[in-house]
């Protein structure tokens, strides 16, 4: 019984570790992975289609001062987001996309609300 247990322990010790040394090593992601949003503020036309289609009402349109004056831009609450990519699909100018970035752990809940400037 003890010999069998020791053999199991030695076999497990010889295996490669299954955890990654994050953030030095990152996981390989599939092509259809949906991560944190990215916004191109220059091409956004303030149509608010992304805010209307969002099933969780994650996106709200806020006023942002731009070179051409005030403009409505999407503010995203990542804490509520389903990462369904409906906002990306409905965007007529493709200014709002979902990246492969999955490193967005925060200590404060307020940091999950991303202003348009934070999404660039």
BAZAMI-813176 format. One record per residue: residue number from 1; residue in three letters; x, y, z of N, C-alpha, C, CB in turn. Coordinates in steps of 0.05 Angstrom, whole numbers, m for minus. Atoms other than C-alpha are relative to their C-alpha. Glycine has a CB too. Example, Ala and Ser with C-alpha at 12.3 -4.5 7.8 and 13.67 -1.06 7.14 Angstrom:
<nodes>
num | residuo | nX | nY | nZ | caX | caY | caZ | cX | cY | cZ | cbX | cbY | cbZ
1 | ALA | 18 | m24 | 0 | 246 | m90 | 156 | 18 | 24 | 0 | m20 | 1 | 25
2 | SER | m16 | m24 | m1 | 273 | m21 | 143 | m15 | 22 | 14 | 9 | 9 | m29
</nodes>
This chain:
<nodes>
num | residuo | nX | nY | nZ | caX | caY | caZ | cX | cY | cZ | cbX | cbY | cbZ
1 | UNK | 16 | m24 | 0 | 0 | 0 | 0 | 17 | 25 | 0 | m19 | 0 | 24
2 | UNK | m18 | m24 | m2 | 56 | 49 | 19 | 16 | 2 | m26 | 18 | m3 | 24
3 | UNK | m16 | m1 | 25 | 96 | 30 | m43 | m16 | 11 | m23 | 11 | m29 | m7
4 | UNK | 18 | m11 | 21 | 37 | 44 | m88 | m4 | 30 | 3 | m27 | m15 | 0
5 | UNK | 4 | m28 | m5 | 26 | 111 | m55 | 25 | 16 | m7 | m8 | 5 | 29
6 | UNK | m25 | m14 | 6 | 99 | 130 | m61 | 5 | 1 | m30 | 24 | m15 | 13
7 | UNK | m3 | 0 | 30 | 99 | 110 | m135 | m18 | 22 | m12 | m7 | m28 | m11
8 | UNK | 18 | m21 | 10 | 39 | 156 | m146 | 12 | 28 | 5 | m27 | m2 | 13
9 | UNK | m12 | m25 | m7 | 74 | 213 | m110 | 24 | 7 | m19 | 9 | 1 | 29
10 | UNK | m23 | m4 | 18 | 138 | 205 | m151 | m9 | 5 | m29 | 18 | m25 | 1
11 | UNK | 10 | m4 | 27 | 99 | 201 | m216 | m11 | 28 | m3 | m22 | m21 | m7
12 | UNK | 11 | m27 | 1 | 62 | 266 | m200 | 22 | 21 | 2 | m20 | 3 | 23
13 | UNK | m22 | m19 | m3 | 127 | 301 | m180 | 15 | 3 | m26 | 19 | m9 | 22
14 | UNK | m14 | m1 | 25 | 157 | 284 | m248 | m15 | 15 | m22 | 6 | m28 | m9
15 | UNK | 16 | m14 | 20 | 100 | 317 | m286 | 6 | 30 | 0 | m30 | m4 | 5
16 | UNK | m3 | m29 | 3 | 104 | 388 | m313 | m21 | 15 | 16 | m1 | 8 | m30
17 | UNK | 21 | m15 | m14 | 68 | 441 | m271 | m22 | 9 | m20 | 12 | 24 | 14
18 | UNK | 22 | m7 | 18 | m1 | 458 | m299 | m7 | 29 | 3 | m24 | m17 | 6
19 | UNK | 6 | m28 | m3 | m4 | 529 | m273 | 20 | 17 | m16 | 0 | 8 | 29
20 | UNK | m17 | m19 | 15 | 24 | 589 | m311 | 12 | 20 | 20 | m15 | 14 | m22
21 | UNK | m13 | m21 | m16 | 72 | 640 | m282 | m11 | 27 | m9 | 31 | m1 | m2
22 | UNK | 13 | m25 | 9 | 24 | 698 | m292 | 12 | 24 | 15 | m31 | m1 | 5
23 | UNK | 6 | m9 | 27 | 36 | 753 | m316 | 22 | m5 | m20 | m6 | 29 | 1
24 | UNK | m21 | 6 | 19 | 101 | 729 | m347 | m8 | m18 | m22 | 24 | m12 | 15
25 | UNK | 11 | 19 | 20 | 66 | 672 | m383 | m30 | 5 | m2 | 6 | m30 | 8
26 | UNK | 29 | m3 | 4 | m2 | 681 | m414 | m11 | m23 | m15 | m6 | 27 | m15
27 | UNK | 14 | 22 | 13 | m52 | 630 | m437 | m4 | 5 | m30 | m26 | m6 | 14
28 | UNK | 7 | m2 | 29 | m61 | 617 | m512 | m30 | 1 | m2 | 12 | m23 | m16
29 | UNK | 28 | m4 | 2 | m130 | 642 | m530 | m10 | m7 | m28 | m8 | 28 | 7
30 | UNK | 11 | 6 | 26 | m176 | 620 | m586 | m7 | 26 | m14 | m26 | m18 | 4
31 | UNK | 6 | m23 | 17 | m195 | 667 | m643 | m26 | 13 | 8 | m1 | m7 | m29
32 | UNK | 26 | m12 | m7 | m265 | 677 | m617 | m2 | 9 | 30 | m22 | m20 | m5
33 | UNK | 0 | m9 | m28 | m244 | 698 | m546 | m9 | 29 | 1 | 28 | m4 | 13
34 | UNK | 10 | m27 | m4 | m278 | 761 | m521 | 10 | 11 | 27 | m31 | 2 | m2
35 | UNK | m11 | m12 | m24 | m241 | 804 | m471 | m9 | 29 | 3 | 30 | m1 | 0
36 | UNK | 6 | m28 | m6 | m239 | 877 | m450 | m5 | 16 | m25 | 22 | 13 | 16
37 | UNK | 7 | m17 | 23 | m269 | 929 | m497 | 22 | 20 | m7 | m26 | 15 | 6
38 | UNK | m18 | m21 | 9 | m229 | 978 | m538 | m17 | 19 | m17 | 24 | m12 | m16
39 | UNK | 16 | m20 | 14 | m258 | 1043 | m565 | 18 | 19 | m15 | m17 | 16 | 20
40 | UNK | m13 | m20 | 16 | m233 | 1086 | m622 | m17 | 25 | 1 | 5 | m10 | m29
41 | UNK | 16 | m23 | m5 | m259 | 1154 | m600 | m2 | 18 | m25 | 11 | 17 | 23
42 | UNK | 0 | m17 | 24 | m242 | 1187 | m667 | m21 | m9 | m20 | 27 | 0 | m13
43 | UNK | 19 | 10 | 20 | m288 | 1142 | m708 | m28 | m4 | 12 | 10 | m26 | m11
44 | UNK | 26 | 3 | m12 | m345 | 1138 | m658 | m19 | 23 | m8 | 2 | 0 | 31
45 | UNK | 18 | m21 | 10 | m406 | 1175 | m685 | m23 | 5 | 20 | m13 | m9 | m27
46 | UNK | 19 | m4 | m22 | m445 | 1175 | m619 | m29 | m9 | m7 | 0 | 29 | 7
47 | UNK | 27 | 9 | 7 | m503 | 1135 | m647 | m14 | m14 | 23 | 2 | m19 | m24
48 | UNK | 10 | 14 | m24 | m513 | 1098 | m580 | m13 | m27 | m7 | m19 | 18 | 15
49 | UNK | 10 | 27 | 7 | m530 | 1033 | m616 | 10 | m21 | 19 | 7 | m7 | m29
50 | UNK | m11 | 19 | m19 | m484 | 996 | m569 | m15 | 0 | 27 | 30 | 6 | 5
51 | UNK | 14 | m2 | m25 | m520 | 1022 | m508 | m29 | m11 | m2 | m2 | 30 | 9
52 | UNK | 28 | 10 | 3 | m589 | 1005 | m536 | m1 | m31 | m3 | m12 | 12 | m25
53 | UNK | 1 | 29 | 5 | m570 | 933 | m556 | 9 | m16 | 24 | 17 | m7 | m24
54 | UNK | m11 | 14 | m22 | m535 | 915 | m491 | m21 | m13 | 18 | 18 | 19 | 17
55 | UNK | 21 | 13 | m15 | m577 | 862 | m455 | 1 | 5 | 30 | 2 | m30 | m4
56 | UNK | m3 | m5 | m28 | m549 | 879 | m386 | 1 | 30 | 7 | 25 | m13 | 10
57 | UNK | m2 | m29 | m3 | m551 | 955 | m395 | 27 | 7 | 13 | m23 | 10 | 18
58 | UNK | m28 | m5 | m9 | m476 | 955 | m384 | 11 | 26 | m11 | 17 | m23 | m8
59 | UNK | m11 | m24 | 14 | m463 | 1013 | m432 | m18 | 24 | 4 | 4 | m6 | m30
60 | UNK | 15 | m26 | m2 | m484 | 1084 | m416 | 15 | 20 | m16 | m3 | 9 | 30
61 | UNK | m12 | m21 | 16 | m471 | 1144 | m460 | 6 | 24 | 18 | m18 | 7 | m25
62 | UNK | m8 | m22 | m17 | m432 | 1199 | m425 | 12 | 22 | m18 | 20 | m8 | 22
63 | UNK | m12 | m22 | 15 | m410 | 1268 | m448 | 30 | 0 | 4 | m12 | 27 | 10
64 | UNK | m29 | m2 | 0 | m337 | 1273 | m467 | 8 | 24 | m17 | 13 | m26 | m11
65 | UNK | m10 | m23 | 15 | m300 | 1335 | m489 | 21 | m9 | m20 | 12 | 22 | 20
66 | UNK | m18 | 7 | 21 | m266 | 1324 | m556 | 10 | 25 | m14 | m13 | m19 | m21
67 | UNK | m11 | m23 | 15 | m228 | 1369 | m605 | m22 | 15 | m14 | 21 | m10 | m20
68 | UNK | 22 | m12 | 14 | m293 | 1383 | m641 | m24 | 8 | 18 | m10 | m19 | m22
69 | UNK | 21 | m7 | m18 | m334 | 1397 | m579 | m10 | m24 | 16 | m23 | 13 | m14
70 | UNK | 10 | 23 | m16 | m375 | 1354 | m531 | m13 | m21 | m18 | m21 | 10 | 20
71 | UNK | 10 | 23 | 15 | m394 | 1285 | m556 | m9 | m22 | 20 | 22 | m11 | m20
72 | UNK | 9 | 23 | m17 | m432 | 1225 | m526 | 17 | m24 | m8 | m30 | m5 | m4
73 | UNK | m17 | 23 | 3 | m386 | 1165 | m517 | m9 | m22 | 19 | 30 | 6 | 3
74 | UNK | 8 | 22 | m18 | m398 | 1096 | m487 | 18 | m3 | 24 | 0 | m26 | m15
75 | UNK | m14 | 6 | m25 | m378 | 1083 | m415 | m9 | m29 | 7 | m6 | 20 | 23
76 | UNK | 7 | 28 | m4 | m375 | 1008 | m399 | 7 | m9 | 28 | 16 | m17 | m21
77 | UNK | m4 | 11 | m26 | m384 | 974 | m332 | 7 | m30 | m4 | m26 | 3 | 18
78 | UNK | m10 | 28 | 6 | m342 | 910 | m340 | m11 | m20 | 21 | 30 | 0 | 0
79 | UNK | 10 | 17 | m21 | m371 | 883 | m275 | m27 | m13 | m9 | m3 | 15 | 26
80 | UNK | 26 | 10 | 9 | m439 | 875 | m308 | 0 | m13 | m28 | m20 | 23 | 0
81 | UNK | m2 | 9 | 28 | m415 | 857 | m378 | m1 | m30 | m3 | 25 | 11 | m13
82 | UNK | 1 | 28 | 6 | m432 | 789 | m407 | 20 | m8 | m21 | m28 | m7 | m10
83 | UNK | m19 | 4 | 22 | m380 | 796 | m462 | m13 | m15 | m23 | 25 | m15 | 10
84 | UNK | 16 | 14 | 22 | m433 | 775 | m513 | 7 | 11 | m27 | m30 | 4 | 5
85 | UNK | m10 | m13 | 25 | m403 | 822 | m567 | m23 | 11 | m17 | 15 | m20 | m16
86 | UNK | 21 | m13 | 15 | m471 | 849 | m588 | 7 | 29 | m6 | m27 | m2 | 15
87 | UNK | m8 | m28 | 4 | m443 | 919 | m580 | 19 | 2 | m24 | 12 | 12 | 25
88 | UNK | m19 | 0 | 21 | m387 | 902 | m627 | m13 | m5 | m27 | 22 | m21 | 5
89 | UNK | 14 | 7 | 24 | m434 | 872 | m679 | m17 | 23 | m11 | m17 | m24 | 4
90 | UNK | 19 | m21 | 8 | m482 | 931 | m680 | 14 | 26 | m7 | m21 | 4 | 22
91 | UNK | m15 | m25 | 5 | m429 | 986 | m684 | 4 | 5 | m30 | 27 | 0 | 15
92 | UNK | m2 | m5 | 29 | m435 | 1017 | m754 | 28 | 8 | m9 | m19 | 21 | m8
93 | UNK | m26 | m8 | 8 | m364 | 1045 | m754 | 22 | m18 | 11 | 6 | 28 | 10
94 | UNK | m18 | 20 | m12 | m331 | 986 | m717 | 20 | 14 | 18 | 15 | m15 | m22
95 | UNK | m18 | m13 | m19 | m302 | 1034 | m666 | 2 | m14 | 27 | m9 | 29 | 4
96 | UNK | 1 | 15 | m26 | m320 | 989 | m607 | 5 | m29 | m6 | m27 | 4 | 15
97 | UNK | m7 | 28 | 5 | m286 | 921 | m608 | 7 | m13 | 27 | 23 | m3 | m20
98 | UNK | m8 | 15 | m24 | m272 | 866 | m557 | 28 | m11 | m6 | m21 | m22 | 7
99 | UNK | m28 | 9 | 4 | m198 | 851 | m549 | 3 | m28 | 13 | 20 | 20 | 12
100 | UNK | m6 | 25 | m13 | m164 | 788 | m523 | 12 | 4 | 27 | 19 | m17 | m17
101 | UNK | m11 | m7 | m26 | m142 | 823 | m460 | m18 | m11 | 23 | 4 | 30 | 3
102 | UNK | 16 | 12 | m22 | m166 | 783 | m399 | 11 | 7 | 27 | m1 | m30 | m3
103 | UNK | m12 | m7 | m26 | m124 | 815 | m345 | m12 | 26 | 9 | 31 | 3 | m3
104 | UNK | 13 | m24 | m10 | m172 | 864 | m313 | m10 | m3 | 29 | m23 | 8 | m18
105 | UNK | 8 | 3 | m28 | m175 | 843 | m240 | 6 | 26 | 15 | 15 | m23 | 13
106 | UNK | m3 | m25 | m15 | m184 | 903 | m193 | m6 | m5 | 29 | m19 | 22 | m12
107 | UNK | 6 | 1 | m29 | m187 | 915 | m118 | m25 | 16 | 7 | 24 | 10 | 15
108 | UNK | 23 | m18 | m6 | m241 | 968 | m121 | m21 | m3 | m22 | 9 | 29 | 3
109 | UNK | 21 | 4 | 19 | m308 | 957 | m155 | m4 | 23 | m19 | m26 | m5 | 14
110 | UNK | 2 | m24 | 17 | m308 | 1028 | m182 | 19 | 0 | m24 | 4 | 25 | 16
111 | UNK | m20 | 1 | 22 | m248 | 1011 | m226 | m10 | m16 | m23 | 26 | m12 | 10
112 | UNK | 11 | 15 | 22 | m291 | 965 | m268 | m17 | 17 | m19 | m18 | m22 | 11
113 | UNK | 14 | m18 | 17 | m329 | 1024 | m296 | 21 | 15 | m17 | m18 | 21 | 16
114 | UNK | m20 | m11 | 17 | m288 | 1045 | m356 | m11 | 23 | m16 | 11 | m22 | m20
115 | UNK | 8 | m24 | 15 | m295 | 1116 | m382 | 11 | m3 | m29 | 12 | 25 | 13
116 | UNK | m9 | 2 | 28 | m286 | 1126 | m457 | 30 | 4 | m3 | m15 | 20 | m17
117 | UNK | m29 | m4 | 2 | m215 | 1152 | m446 | 16 | m24 | 9 | 8 | 24 | 17
118 | UNK | m14 | 24 | m10 | m197 | 1088 | m409 | m2 | m23 | m20 | m12 | m9 | 26
119 | UNK | 4 | 21 | 19 | m221 | 1045 | m467 | 18 | 3 | m25 | m29 | m2 | m9
120 | UNK | m17 | m4 | 24 | m172 | 1073 | m518 | 24 | m17 | 0 | 9 | 29 | m3
</nodes>
